[in-house]
């Protein structure tokens, strides 16, 4: 004999039964109404309904010849409570992961800043991560050009 929560999860595992529950969330319905959207026999629908009833997810009433099925929220509340415990666990895990990734990002930025501020091989400070040597060569060429024009 299995526990009620296992029965509930087993009942929820089938897409037809989940669709039946979705329909019952909007109100009571007869077996015929519940069977309409499915391409299956009435005995097959009845089996699905029995599984849902054993799991405590639905109940049936009796009004003259009509036996409407209705959603029973108690079993769903038990599933919610069970899942909620694990949701909190995963949220805490994700929060720790987020904090760790933030810490790594900060360390990476510090390392990049140190590299940007570090001197280059030729002893010149880098500017924006690039050596100043091309700038210095450009200035040197311009001065040389000006000197050559003065000579002429």
Buried (B, 14 or more C-beta within 10 A) or exposed (E): EEEBBEBBBBBBEEEBBBBBBEBBEEEBBBBEBBBEEEEEEEEEBEBBBEBBBBBBBBBEEEEEEEEBBEBBEEBBEBBEEEEEEEEEEEEEEEEEEEEEEEEEEEEEEEEEEEEEEEEBEEEEEBEEEEBBEEEEEEEEEEEEEEEEEEEE
